[in-house]
Amino acid sequence: MWARTRDRGNCLGGSIVGYPLEKIHEEVAFIAYHFPWSHDEIMNMEHRDRKIWCEEISKINRKLNSNTQS
């Protein structure tokens, strides 16, 4: 499971060692679905930045979903 990873350095400064490639694909797909950024732009983000964007997109989706249910 942890063998297929993207190694960009240590965890300091937002880079990660041993992060599952499947999880990176999920993050990239999620961001790309909502923003017209290229694959390379998203893949070149620091892991921390990708996680922040995923969290912010999720907040927007939750807010929009709660407004449509009212």
CHARMM-style PDB file with segment names, atoms N, HN, CA, C and O in Angstrom:
ATOM      1  N   MET     1       0.801  -1.192   0.000  1.00  0.00      PROA
ATOM      2  CA  MET     1       0.000   0.000   0.000  1.00  0.00      PROA
ATOM      3  C   MET     1       0.853   1.270   0.000  1.00  0.00      PROA
ATOM      4  O   MET     1       0.597   2.200  -0.765  1.00  0.00      PROA
ATOM      5  N   TRP     2       1.844   1.298   0.842  1.00  0.00      PROA
ATOM      6  HN  TRP     2       2.053   0.543   1.464  1.00  0.00      PROA
ATOM      7  CA  TRP     2       2.673   2.493   0.937  1.00  0.00      PROA
ATOM      8  C   TRP     2       3.831   2.484  -0.039  1.00  0.00      PROA
ATOM      9  O   TRP     2       4.621   3.428  -0.062  1.00  0.00      PROA
ATOM     10  N   ALA     3       3.951   1.440  -0.845  1.00  0.00      PROA
ATOM     11  HN  ALA     3       3.309   0.674  -0.826  1.00  0.00      PROA
ATOM     12  CA  ALA     3       5.073   1.347  -1.771  1.00  0.00      PROA
ATOM     13  C   ALA     3       4.949   2.354  -2.906  1.00  0.00      PROA
ATOM     14  O   ALA     3       5.947   2.921  -3.352  1.00  0.00      PROA
ATOM     15  N   ARG     4       3.724   2.574  -3.373  1.00  0.00      PROA
ATOM     16  HN  ARG     4       2.913   2.114  -3.011  1.00  0.00      PROA
ATOM     17  CA  ARG     4       3.521   3.509  -4.476  1.00  0.00      PROA
ATOM     18  C   ARG     4       3.289   4.898  -3.913  1.00  0.00      PROA
ATOM     19  O   ARG     4       2.158   5.259  -3.586  1.00  0.00      PROA
ATOM     20  N   THR     5       4.338   5.668  -3.799  1.00  0.00      PROA
ATOM     21  HN  THR     5       5.257   5.375  -4.065  1.00  0.00      PROA
ATOM     22  CA  THR     5       4.222   6.995  -3.204  1.00  0.00      PROA
ATOM     23  C   THR     5       4.962   8.011  -4.055  1.00  0.00      PROA
ATOM     24  O   THR     5       5.718   7.668  -4.963  1.00  0.00      PROA
ATOM     25  N   ARG     6       4.724   9.242  -3.736  1.00  0.00      PROA
ATOM     26  HN  ARG     6       4.109   9.520  -2.998  1.00  0.00      PROA
ATOM     27  CA  ARG     6       5.448  10.325  -4.387  1.00  0.00      PROA
ATOM     28  C   ARG     6       6.354  10.951  -3.342  1.00  0.00      PROA
ATOM     29  O   ARG     6       5.873  11.585  -2.402  1.00  0.00      PROA
ATOM     30  N   ASP     7       7.634  10.785  -3.493  1.00  0.00      PROA
ATOM     31  HN  ASP     7       8.025  10.270  -4.256  1.00  0.00      PROA
ATOM     32  CA  ASP     7       8.603  11.255  -2.502  1.00  0.00      PROA
ATOM     33  C   ASP     7       9.168  12.585  -2.961  1.00  0.00      PROA
ATOM     34  O   ASP     7       9.912  12.650  -3.939  1.00  0.00      PROA
ATOM     35  N   ARG     8       8.807  13.662  -2.241  1.00  0.00      PROA
ATOM     36  HN  ARG     8       8.202  13.609  -1.446  1.00  0.00      PROA
ATOM     37  CA  ARG     8       9.305  14.988  -2.587  1.00  0.00      PROA
ATOM     38  C   ARG     8      10.077  15.606  -1.436  1.00  0.00      PROA
ATOM     39  O   ARG     8      10.166  16.830  -1.343  1.00  0.00      PROA
ATOM     40  N   GLY     9      10.625  14.803  -0.577  1.00  0.00      PROA
ATOM     41  HN  GLY     9      10.553  13.808  -0.653  1.00  0.00      PROA
ATOM     42  CA  GLY     9      11.374  15.354   0.541  1.00  0.00      PROA
ATOM     43  C   GLY     9      10.771  14.914   1.845  1.00  0.00      PROA
ATOM     44  O   GLY     9       9.989  13.965   1.891  1.00  0.00      PROA
ATOM     45  N   ASN    10      11.134  15.607   2.912  1.00  0.00      PROA
ATOM     46  HN  ASN    10      11.770  16.378   2.875  1.00  0.00      PROA
ATOM     47  CA  ASN    10      10.596  15.232   4.222  1.00  0.00      PROA
ATOM     48  C   ASN    10       9.297  15.979   4.497  1.00  0.00      PROA
ATOM     49  O   ASN    10       8.845  16.764   3.663  1.00  0.00      PROA
ATOM     50  N   CYS    11       8.702  15.746   5.642  1.00  0.00      PROA
ATOM     51  HN  CYS    11       9.069  15.108   6.320  1.00  0.00      PROA
ATOM     52  CA  CYS    11       7.419  16.363   5.973  1.00  0.00      PROA
ATOM     53  C   CYS    11       7.546  17.838   6.326  1.00  0.00      PROA
ATOM     54  O   CYS    11       6.541  18.549   6.359  1.00  0.00      PROA
ATOM     55  N   LEU    12       8.725  18.298   6.581  1.00  0.00      PROA
ATOM     56  HN  LEU    12       9.541  17.720   6.554  1.00  0.00      PROA
ATOM     57  CA  LEU    12       8.891  19.709   6.926  1.00  0.00      PROA
ATOM     58  C   LEU    12       8.656  20.572   5.700  1.00  0.00      PROA
ATOM     59  O   LEU    12       9.104  20.235   4.605  1.00  0.00      PROA
ATOM     60  N   GLY    13       7.966  21.667   5.876  1.00  0.00      PROA
ATOM     61  HN  GLY    13       7.602  21.941   6.766  1.00  0.00      PROA
ATOM     62  CA  GLY    13       7.721  22.581   4.776  1.00  0.00      PROA
ATOM     63  C   GLY    13       6.629  22.124   3.832  1.00  0.00      PROA
ATOM     64  O   GLY    13       6.527  22.639   2.719  1.00  0.00      PROA
ATOM     65  N   GLY    14       5.809  21.169   4.248  1.00  0.00      PROA
ATOM     66  HN  GLY    14       5.892  20.751   5.152  1.00  0.00      PROA
ATOM     67  CA  GLY    14       4.672  20.773   3.443  1.00  0.00      PROA
ATOM     68  C   GLY    14       4.915  19.607   2.518  1.00  0.00      PROA
ATOM     69  O   GLY    14       3.961  19.112   1.918  1.00  0.00      PROA
ATOM     70  N   SER    15       6.137  19.141   2.369  1.00  0.00      PROA
ATOM     71  HN  SER    15       6.912  19.543   2.857  1.00  0.00      PROA
ATOM     72  CA  SER    15       6.407  17.988   1.526  1.00  0.00      PROA
ATOM     73  C   SER    15       6.171  16.713   2.323  1.00  0.00      PROA
ATOM     74  O   SER    15       6.118  16.745   3.552  1.00  0.00      PROA
ATOM     75  N   ILE    16       6.032  15.601   1.631  1.00  0.00      PROA
ATOM     76  HN  ILE    16       6.075  15.575   0.632  1.00  0.00      PROA
ATOM     77  CA  ILE    16       5.716  14.359   2.317  1.00  0.00      PROA
ATOM     78  C   ILE    16       6.562  13.201   1.839  1.00  0.00      PROA
ATOM     79  O   ILE    16       6.937  13.131   0.669  1.00  0.00      PROA
ATOM     80  N   VAL    17       6.852  12.321   2.721  1.00  0.00      PROA
ATOM     81  HN  VAL    17       6.548  12.378   3.672  1.00  0.00      PROA
ATOM     82  CA  VAL    17       7.487  11.050   2.384  1.00  0.00      PROA
ATOM     83  C   VAL    17       6.474   9.966   2.674  1.00  0.00      PROA
ATOM     84  O   VAL    17       5.869   9.968   3.747  1.00  0.00      PROA
ATOM     85  N   GLY    18       6.273   9.053   1.764  1.00  0.00      PROA
ATOM     86  HN  GLY    18       6.764   9.052   0.893  1.00  0.00      PROA
ATOM     87  CA  GLY    18       5.409   7.921   2.012  1.00  0.00      PROA
ATOM     88  C   GLY    18       3.921   8.217   1.950  1.00  0.00      PROA
ATOM     89  O   GLY    18       3.143   7.503   2.583  1.00  0.00      PROA
ATOM     90  N   TYR    19       3.495   9.221   1.229  1.00  0.00      PROA
ATOM     91  HN  TYR    19       4.128   9.801   0.715  1.00  0.00      PROA
ATOM     92  CA  TYR    19       2.082   9.515   1.090  1.00  0.00      PROA
ATOM     93  C   TYR    19       1.521   8.626  -0.010  1.00  0.00      PROA
ATOM     94  O   TYR    19       2.099   8.580  -1.097  1.00  0.00      PROA
ATOM     95  N   PRO    20       0.427   7.921   0.222  1.00  0.00      PROA
ATOM     96  CA  PRO    20      -0.099   6.980  -0.772  1.00  0.00      PROA
ATOM     97  C   PRO    20      -0.476   7.653  -2.087  1.00  0.00      PROA
ATOM     98  O   PRO    20      -1.171   8.670  -2.097  1.00  0.00      PROA
ATOM     99  N   LEU    21      -0.022   7.090  -3.172  1.00  0.00      PROA
ATOM    100  HN  LEU    21       0.542   6.264  -3.164  1.00  0.00      PROA
ATOM    101  CA  LEU    21      -0.302   7.633  -4.491  1.00  0.00      PROA
ATOM    102  C   LEU    21      -1.805   7.693  -4.756  1.00  0.00      PROA
ATOM    103  O   LEU    21      -2.287   8.621  -5.406  1.00  0.00      PROA
ATOM    104  N   GLU    22      -2.542   6.705  -4.256  1.00  0.00      PROA
ATOM    105  HN  GLU    22      -2.151   5.951  -3.729  1.00  0.00      PROA
ATOM    106  CA  GLU    22      -4.004   6.703  -4.423  1.00  0.00      PROA
ATOM    107  C   GLU    22      -4.633   7.943  -3.803  1.00  0.00      PROA
ATOM    108  O   GLU    22      -5.556   8.522  -4.376  1.00  0.00      PROA
ATOM    109  N   LYS    23      -4.146   8.352  -2.645  1.00  0.00      PROA
ATOM    110  HN  LYS    23      -3.396   7.881  -2.180  1.00  0.00      PROA
ATOM    111  CA  LYS    23      -4.671   9.540  -1.969  1.00  0.00      PROA
ATOM    112  C   LYS    23      -4.349  10.803  -2.761  1.00  0.00      PROA
ATOM    113  O   LYS    23      -5.178  11.709  -2.848  1.00  0.00      PROA
ATOM    114  N   ILE    24      -3.162  10.866  -3.334  1.00  0.00      PROA
ATOM    115  HN  ILE    24      -2.489  10.130  -3.264  1.00  0.00      PROA
ATOM    116  CA  ILE    24      -2.794  12.013  -4.181  1.00  0.00      PROA
ATOM    117  C   ILE    24      -3.748  12.090  -5.361  1.00  0.00      PROA
ATOM    118  O   ILE    24      -4.219  13.173  -5.710  1.00  0.00      PROA
ATOM    119  N   HSD    25      -4.041  10.940  -5.984  1.00  0.00      PROA
ATOM    120  HN  HSD    25      -3.659  10.060  -5.700  1.00  0.00      PROA
ATOM    121  CA  HSD    25      -4.964  10.917  -7.122  1.00  0.00      PROA
ATOM    122  C   HSD    25      -6.343  11.418  -6.707  1.00  0.00      PROA
ATOM    123  O   HSD    25      -6.978  12.159  -7.457  1.00  0.00      PROA
ATOM    124  N   GLU    26      -6.812  11.032  -5.536  1.00  0.00      PROA
ATOM    125  HN  GLU    26      -6.297  10.430  -4.926  1.00  0.00      PROA
ATOM    126  CA  GLU    26      -8.105  11.507  -5.046  1.00  0.00      PROA
ATOM    127  C   GLU    26      -8.108  13.025  -4.889  1.00  0.00      PROA
ATOM    128  O   GLU    26      -9.057  13.692  -5.303  1.00  0.00      PROA
ATOM    129  N   GLU    27      -7.060  13.565  -4.299  1.00  0.00      PROA
ATOM    130  HN  GLU    27      -6.290  13.023  -3.963  1.00  0.00      PROA
ATOM    131  CA  GLU    27      -6.967  15.008  -4.096  1.00  0.00      PROA
ATOM    132  C   GLU    27      -6.933  15.745  -5.423  1.00  0.00      PROA
ATOM    133  O   GLU    27      -7.633  16.741  -5.604  1.00  0.00      PROA
ATOM    134  N   VAL    28      -6.119  15.257  -6.352  1.00  0.00      PROA
ATOM    135  HN  VAL    28      -5.550  14.448  -6.205  1.00  0.00      PROA
ATOM    136  CA  VAL    28      -5.986  15.907  -7.657  1.00  0.00      PROA
ATOM    137  C   VAL    28      -7.317  15.876  -8.399  1.00  0.00      PROA
ATOM    138  O   VAL    28      -7.730  16.885  -8.970  1.00  0.00      PROA
ATOM    139  N   ALA    29      -7.989  14.731  -8.396  1.00  0.00      PROA
ATOM    140  HN  ALA    29      -7.654  13.912  -7.932  1.00  0.00      PROA
ATOM    141  CA  ALA    29      -9.279  14.614  -9.084  1.00  0.00      PROA
ATOM    142  C   ALA    29     -10.310  15.555  -8.469  1.00  0.00      PROA
ATOM    143  O   ALA    29     -11.074  16.202  -9.185  1.00  0.00      PROA
ATOM    144  N   PHE    30     -10.327  15.625  -7.156  1.00  0.00      PROA
ATOM    145  HN  PHE    30      -9.706  15.099  -6.574  1.00  0.00      PROA
ATOM    146  CA  PHE    30     -11.279  16.469  -6.451  1.00  0.00      PROA
ATOM    147  C   PHE    30     -11.081  17.937  -6.816  1.00  0.00      PROA
ATOM    148  O   PHE    30     -12.043  18.641  -7.125  1.00  0.00      PROA
ATOM    149  N   ILE    31      -9.836  18.396  -6.779  1.00  0.00      PROA
ATOM    150  HN  ILE    31      -9.055  17.825  -6.528  1.00  0.00      PROA
ATOM    151  CA  ILE    31      -9.529  19.793  -7.105  1.00  0.00      PROA
ATOM    152  C   ILE    31      -9.801  20.067  -8.581  1.00  0.00      PROA
ATOM    153  O   ILE    31     -10.396  21.089  -8.922  1.00  0.00      PROA
ATOM    154  N   ALA    32      -9.373  19.164  -9.454  1.00  0.00      PROA
ATOM    155  HN  ALA    32      -8.890  18.333  -9.177  1.00  0.00      PROA
ATOM    156  CA  ALA    32      -9.538  19.361 -10.893  1.00  0.00      PROA
ATOM    157  C   ALA    32     -11.010  19.401 -11.292  1.00  0.00      PROA
ATOM    158  O   ALA    32     -11.373  20.087 -12.247  1.00  0.00      PROA
ATOM    159  N   TYR    33     -11.855  18.677 -10.574  1.00  0.00      PROA
ATOM    160  HN  TYR    33     -11.560  18.119  -9.798  1.00  0.00      PROA
ATOM    161  CA  TYR    33     -13.288  18.686 -10.857  1.00  0.00      PROA
ATOM    162  C   TYR    33     -13.883  20.077 -10.634  1.00  0.00      PROA
ATOM    163  O   TYR    33     -14.804  20.485 -11.342  1.00  0.00      PROA
ATOM    164  N   HSD    34     -13.354  20.793  -9.656  1.00  0.00      PROA
ATOM    165  HN  HSD    34     -12.606  20.461  -9.081  1.00  0.00      PROA
ATOM    166  CA  HSD    34     -13.920  22.080  -9.273  1.00  0.00      PROA
ATOM    167  C   HSD    34     -13.195  23.292  -9.855  1.00  0.00      PROA
ATOM    168  O   HSD    34     -13.771  24.378  -9.918  1.00  0.00      PROA
ATOM    169  N   PHE    35     -11.964  23.129 -10.272  1.00  0.00      PROA
ATOM    170  HN  PHE    35     -11.495  22.247 -10.220  1.00  0.00      PROA
ATOM    171  CA  PHE    35     -11.190  24.248 -10.799  1.00  0.00      PROA
ATOM    172  C   PHE    35     -10.539  23.859 -12.121  1.00  0.00      PROA
ATOM    173  O   PHE    35     -10.168  22.699 -12.300  1.00  0.00      PROA
ATOM    174  N   PRO    36     -10.394  24.794 -13.042  1.00  0.00      PROA
ATOM    175  CA  PRO    36      -9.823  24.486 -14.358  1.00  0.00      PROA
ATOM    176  C   PRO    36      -8.288  24.496 -14.367  1.00  0.00      PROA
ATOM    177  O   PRO    36      -7.673  24.947 -15.334  1.00  0.00      PROA
ATOM    178  N   TRP    37      -7.683  24.002 -13.298  1.00  0.00      PROA
ATOM    179  HN  TRP    37      -8.183  23.635 -12.513  1.00  0.00      PROA
ATOM    180  CA  TRP    37      -6.233  23.960 -13.228  1.00  0.00      PROA
ATOM    181  C   TRP    37      -5.731  22.689 -13.898  1.00  0.00      PROA
ATOM    182  O   TRP    37      -6.411  21.662 -13.887  1.00  0.00      PROA
ATOM    183  N   SER    38      -4.554  22.762 -14.472  1.00  0.00      PROA
ATOM    184  HN  SER    38      -4.002  23.596 -14.481  1.00  0.00      PROA
ATOM    185  CA  SER    38      -3.986  21.601 -15.155  1.00  0.00      PROA
ATOM    186  C   SER    38      -3.512  20.556 -14.140  1.00  0.00      PROA
ATOM    187  O   SER    38      -3.292  20.849 -12.965  1.00  0.00      PROA
ATOM    188  N   HSD    39      -3.366  19.350 -14.633  1.00  0.00      PROA
ATOM    189  HN  HSD    39      -3.545  19.112 -15.587  1.00  0.00      PROA
ATOM    190  CA  HSD    39      -2.849  18.247 -13.818  1.00  0.00      PROA
ATOM    191  C   HSD    39      -1.501  18.633 -13.219  1.00  0.00      PROA
ATOM    192  O   HSD    39      -1.268  18.439 -12.026  1.00  0.00      PROA
ATOM    193  N   ASP    40      -0.618  19.179 -14.045  1.00  0.00      PROA
ATOM    194  HN  ASP    40      -0.807  19.337 -15.015  1.00  0.00      PROA
ATOM    195  CA  ASP    40       0.715  19.552 -13.561  1.00  0.00      PROA
ATOM    196  C   ASP    40       0.657  20.618 -12.484  1.00  0.00      PROA
ATOM    197  O   ASP    40       1.406  20.553 -11.510  1.00  0.00      PROA
ATOM    198  N   GLU    41      -0.231  21.607 -12.646  1.00  0.00      PROA
ATOM    199  HN  GLU    41      -0.840  21.660 -13.437  1.00  0.00      PROA
ATOM    200  CA  GLU    41      -0.354  22.649 -11.626  1.00  0.00      PROA
ATOM    201  C   GLU    41      -0.770  22.053 -10.283  1.00  0.00      PROA
ATOM    202  O   GLU    41      -0.232  22.416  -9.236  1.00  0.00      PROA
ATOM    203  N   ILE    42      -1.717  21.151 -10.326  1.00  0.00      PROA
ATOM    204  HN  ILE    42      -2.155  20.856 -11.176  1.00  0.00      PROA
ATOM    205  CA  ILE    42      -2.199  20.549  -9.081  1.00  0.00      PROA
ATOM    206  C   ILE    42      -1.156  19.611  -8.498  1.00  0.00      PROA
ATOM    207  O   ILE    42      -0.912  19.635  -7.292  1.00  0.00      PROA
ATOM    208  N   MET    43      -0.532  18.779  -9.339  1.00  0.00      PROA
ATOM    209  HN  MET    43      -0.731  18.760 -10.319  1.00  0.00      PROA
ATOM    210  CA  MET    43       0.480  17.840  -8.855  1.00  0.00      PROA
ATOM    211  C   MET    43       1.703  18.552  -8.285  1.00  0.00      PROA
ATOM    212  O   MET    43       2.369  18.030  -7.392  1.00  0.00      PROA
ATOM    213  N   ASN    44       1.995  19.731  -8.796  1.00  0.00      PROA
ATOM    214  HN  ASN    44       1.454  20.155  -9.522  1.00  0.00      PROA
ATOM    215  CA  ASN    44       3.167  20.466  -8.320  1.00  0.00      PROA
ATOM    216  C   ASN    44       2.904  21.258  -7.048  1.00  0.00      PROA
ATOM    217  O   ASN    44       3.824  21.855  -6.490  1.00  0.00      PROA
ATOM    218  N   MET    45       1.654  21.270  -6.582  1.00  0.00      PROA
ATOM    219  HN  MET    45       0.906  20.786  -7.035  1.00  0.00      PROA
ATOM    220  CA  MET    45       1.363  21.925  -5.302  1.00  0.00      PROA
ATOM    221  C   MET    45       1.990  21.112  -4.180  1.00  0.00      PROA
ATOM    222  O   MET    45       2.144  19.895  -4.289  1.00  0.00      PROA
ATOM    223  N   GLU    46       2.341  21.783  -3.126  1.00  0.00      PROA
ATOM    224  HN  GLU    46       2.216  22.772  -3.038  1.00  0.00      PROA
ATOM    225  CA  GLU    46       2.752  21.083  -1.921  1.00  0.00      PROA
ATOM    226  C   GLU    46       1.538  20.334  -1.385  1.00  0.00      PROA
ATOM    227  O   GLU    46       0.399  20.770  -1.553  1.00  0.00      PROA
ATOM    228  N   HSD    47       1.795  19.222  -0.750  1.00  0.00      PROA
ATOM    229  HN  HSD    47       2.720  18.868  -0.614  1.00  0.00      PROA
ATOM    230  CA  HSD    47       0.704  18.417  -0.198  1.00  0.00      PROA
ATOM    231  C   HSD    47      -0.191  19.258   0.707  1.00  0.00      PROA
ATOM    232  O   HSD    47      -1.417  19.179   0.623  1.00  0.00      PROA
ATOM    233  N   ARG    48       0.406  20.038   1.545  1.00  0.00      PROA
ATOM    234  HN  ARG    48       1.401  20.102   1.613  1.00  0.00      PROA
ATOM    235  CA  ARG    48      -0.355  20.891   2.483  1.00  0.00      PROA
ATOM    236  C   ARG    48      -1.316  21.802   1.734  1.00  0.00      PROA
ATOM    237  O   ARG    48      -2.463  21.969   2.149  1.00  0.00      PROA
ATOM    238  N   ASP    49      -0.860  22.395   0.631  1.00  0.00      PROA
ATOM    239  HN  ASP    49       0.071  22.260   0.293  1.00  0.00      PROA
ATOM    240  CA  ASP    49      -1.714  23.286  -0.149  1.00  0.00      PROA
ATOM    241  C   ASP    49      -2.867  22.523  -0.796  1.00  0.00      PROA
ATOM    242  O   ASP    49      -3.996  23.012  -0.824  1.00  0.00      PROA
ATOM    243  N   ARG    50      -2.585  21.320  -1.320  1.00  0.00      PROA
ATOM    244  HN  ARG    50      -1.668  20.923  -1.297  1.00  0.00      PROA
ATOM    245  CA  ARG    50      -3.656  20.507  -1.899  1.00  0.00      PROA
ATOM    246  C   ARG    50      -4.705  20.169  -0.850  1.00  0.00      PROA
ATOM    247  O   ARG    50      -5.903  20.248  -1.120  1.00  0.00      PROA
ATOM    248  N   LYS    51      -4.264  19.795   0.338  1.00  0.00      PROA
ATOM    249  HN  LYS    51      -3.290  19.731   0.557  1.00  0.00      PROA
ATOM    250  CA  LYS    51      -5.205  19.466   1.415  1.00  0.00      PROA
ATOM    251  C   LYS    51      -6.056  20.685   1.775  1.00  0.00      PROA
ATOM    252  O   LYS    51      -7.261  20.555   1.992  1.00  0.00      PROA
ATOM    253  N   ILE    52      -5.449  21.853   1.840  1.00  0.00      PROA
ATOM    254  HN  ILE    52      -4.470  21.959   1.664  1.00  0.00      PROA
ATOM    255  CA  ILE    52      -6.193  23.075   2.152  1.00  0.00      PROA
ATOM    256  C   ILE    52      -7.247  23.337   1.087  1.00  0.00      PROA
ATOM    257  O   ILE    52      -8.390  23.656   1.415  1.00  0.00      PROA
ATOM    258  N   TRP    53      -6.876  23.207  -0.195  1.00  0.00      PROA
ATOM    259  HN  TRP    53      -5.948  22.949  -0.462  1.00  0.00      PROA
ATOM    260  CA  TRP    53      -7.844  23.418  -1.272  1.00  0.00      PROA
ATOM    261  C   TRP    53      -8.979  22.414  -1.189  1.00  0.00      PROA
ATOM    262  O   TRP    53     -10.135  22.782  -1.396  1.00  0.00      PROA
ATOM    263  N   CYS    54      -8.681  21.157  -0.891  1.00  0.00      PROA
ATOM    264  HN  CYS    54      -7.742  20.858  -0.723  1.00  0.00      PROA
ATOM    265  CA  CYS    54      -9.727  20.139  -0.742  1.00  0.00      PROA
ATOM    266  C   CYS    54     -10.675  20.512   0.392  1.00  0.00      PROA
ATOM    267  O   CYS    54     -11.890  20.373   0.251  1.00  0.00      PROA
ATOM    268  N   GLU    55     -10.142  20.976   1.497  1.00  0.00      PROA
ATOM    269  HN  GLU    55      -9.155  21.089   1.612  1.00  0.00      PROA
ATOM    270  CA  GLU    55     -10.972  21.384   2.632  1.00  0.00      PROA
ATOM    271  C   GLU    55     -11.853  22.577   2.274  1.00  0.00      PROA
ATOM    272  O   GLU    55     -13.032  22.608   2.625  1.00  0.00      PROA
ATOM    273  N   GLU    56     -11.286  23.550   1.581  1.00  0.00      PROA
ATOM    274  HN  GLU    56     -10.327  23.524   1.295  1.00  0.00      PROA
ATOM    275  CA  GLU    56     -12.055  24.741   1.208  1.00  0.00      PROA
ATOM    276  C   GLU    56     -13.153  24.401   0.209  1.00  0.00      PROA
ATOM    277  O   GLU    56     -14.268  24.910   0.328  1.00  0.00      PROA
ATOM    278  N   ILE    57     -12.863  23.559  -0.763  1.00  0.00      PROA
ATOM    279  HN  ILE    57     -11.958  23.146  -0.859  1.00  0.00      PROA
ATOM    280  CA  ILE    57     -13.878  23.128  -1.732  1.00  0.00      PROA
ATOM    281  C   ILE    57     -14.996  22.394  -1.001  1.00  0.00      PROA
ATOM    282  O   ILE    57     -16.174  22.599  -1.296  1.00  0.00      PROA
ATOM    283  N   SER    58     -14.633  21.545  -0.056  1.00  0.00      PROA
ATOM    284  HN  SER    58     -13.677  21.378   0.184  1.00  0.00      PROA
ATOM    285  CA  SER    58     -15.641  20.809   0.722  1.00  0.00      PROA
ATOM    286  C   SER    58     -16.538  21.760   1.500  1.00  0.00      PROA
ATOM    287  O   SER    58     -17.747  21.544   1.578  1.00  0.00      PROA
ATOM    288  N   LYS    59     -15.963  22.808   2.073  1.00  0.00      PROA
ATOM    289  HN  LYS    59     -14.980  22.984   2.009  1.00  0.00      PROA
ATOM    290  CA  LYS    59     -16.762  23.803   2.802  1.00  0.00      PROA
ATOM    291  C   LYS    59     -17.775  24.464   1.868  1.00  0.00      PROA
ATOM    292  O   LYS    59     -18.944  24.631   2.216  1.00  0.00      PROA
ATOM    293  N   ILE    60     -17.310  24.834   0.685  1.00  0.00      PROA
ATOM    294  HN  ILE    60     -16.361  24.699   0.402  1.00  0.00      PROA
ATOM    295  CA  ILE    60     -18.193  25.470  -0.296  1.00  0.00      PROA
ATOM    296  C   ILE    60     -19.328  24.514  -0.661  1.00  0.00      PROA
ATOM    297  O   ILE    60     -20.493  24.912  -0.702  1.00  0.00      PROA
ATOM    298  N   ASN    61     -18.984  23.253  -0.927  1.00  0.00      PROA
ATOM    299  HN  ASN    61     -18.038  22.930  -0.894  1.00  0.00      PROA
ATOM    300  CA  ASN    61     -20.005  22.266  -1.297  1.00  0.00      PROA
ATOM    301  C   ASN    61     -21.015  22.056  -0.177  1.00  0.00      PROA
ATOM    302  O   ASN    61     -22.216  21.972  -0.435  1.00  0.00      PROA
ATOM    303  N   ARG    62     -20.544  21.971   1.063  1.00  0.00      PROA
ATOM    304  HN  ARG    62     -19.568  22.040   1.273  1.00  0.00      PROA
ATOM    305  CA  ARG    62     -21.457  21.797   2.191  1.00  0.00      PROA
ATOM    306  C   ARG    62     -22.414  22.988   2.302  1.00  0.00      PROA
ATOM    307  O   ARG    62     -23.610  22.814   2.536  1.00  0.00      PROA
ATOM    308  N   LYS    63     -21.873  24.198   2.130  1.00  0.00      PROA
ATOM    309  HN  LYS    63     -20.901  24.339   1.940  1.00  0.00      PROA
ATOM    310  CA  LYS    63     -22.698  25.395   2.221  1.00  0.00      PROA
ATOM    311  C   LYS    63     -23.728  25.413   1.100  1.00  0.00      PROA
ATOM    312  O   LYS    63     -24.899  25.704   1.341  1.00  0.00      PROA
ATOM    313  N   LEU    64     -23.307  25.107  -0.114  1.00  0.00      PROA
ATOM    314  HN  LEU    64     -22.355  24.871  -0.310  1.00  0.00      PROA
ATOM    315  CA  LEU    64     -24.245  25.083  -1.237  1.00  0.00      PROA
ATOM    316  C   LEU    64     -25.322  24.019  -1.049  1.00  0.00      PROA
ATOM    317  O   LEU    64     -26.494  24.251  -1.345  1.00  0.00      PROA
ATOM    318  N   ASN    65     -24.915  22.850  -0.555  1.00  0.00      PROA
ATOM    319  HN  ASN    65     -23.963  22.661  -0.314  1.00  0.00      PROA
ATOM    320  CA  ASN    65     -25.871  21.768  -0.329  1.00  0.00      PROA
ATOM    321  C   ASN    65     -26.866  22.125   0.761  1.00  0.00      PROA
ATOM    322  O   ASN    65     -28.046  21.793   0.649  1.00  0.00      PROA
ATOM    323  N   SER    66     -26.418  22.786   1.799  1.00  0.00      PROA
ATOM    324  HN  SER    66     -25.459  23.055   1.890  1.00  0.00      PROA
ATOM    325  CA  SER    66     -27.346  23.156   2.875  1.00  0.00      PROA
ATOM    326  C   SER    66     -28.316  24.232   2.408  1.00  0.00      PROA
ATOM    327  O   SER    66     -29.460  24.270   2.861  1.00  0.00      PROA
ATOM    328  N   ASN    67     -27.877  25.105   1.510  1.00  0.00      PROA
ATOM    329  HN  ASN    67     -26.948  25.074   1.142  1.00  0.00      PROA
ATOM    330  CA  ASN    67     -28.761  26.148   0.975  1.00  0.00      PROA
ATOM    331  C   ASN    67     -29.823  25.567   0.037  1.00  0.00      PROA
ATOM    332  O   ASN    67     -30.938  26.085  -0.011  1.00  0.00      PROA
ATOM    333  N   THR    68     -29.511  24.527  -0.692  1.00  0.00      PROA
ATOM    334  HN  THR    68     -28.605  24.106  -0.652  1.00  0.00      PROA
ATOM    335  CA  THR    68     -30.477  23.937  -1.616  1.00  0.00      PROA
ATOM    336  C   THR    68     -31.484  23.052  -0.888  1.00  0.00      PROA
ATOM    337  O   THR    68     -32.565  22.789  -1.415  1.00  0.00      PROA
ATOM    338  N   GLN    69     -31.147  22.594   0.308  1.00  0.00      PROA
ATOM    339  HN  GLN    69     -30.269  22.808   0.736  1.00  0.00      PROA
ATOM    340  CA  GLN    69     -32.063  21.755   1.078  1.00  0.00      PROA
ATOM    341  C   GLN    69     -33.056  22.582   1.878  1.00  0.00      PROA
ATOM    342  O   GLN    69     -34.033  22.045   2.401  1.00  0.00      PROA
ATOM    343  N   SER    70     -32.819  23.857   1.974  1.00  0.00      PROA
ATOM    344  HN  SER    70     -32.025  24.293   1.549  1.00  0.00      PROA
ATOM    345  CA  SER    70     -33.709  24.732   2.779  1.00  0.00      PROA
ATOM    346  C   SER    70     -34.981  25.046   2.047  1.00  0.00      PROA
ATOM    347  OT1 SER    70     -35.835  25.761   2.571  1.00  0.00      PROA
TER     348      SER     70
END
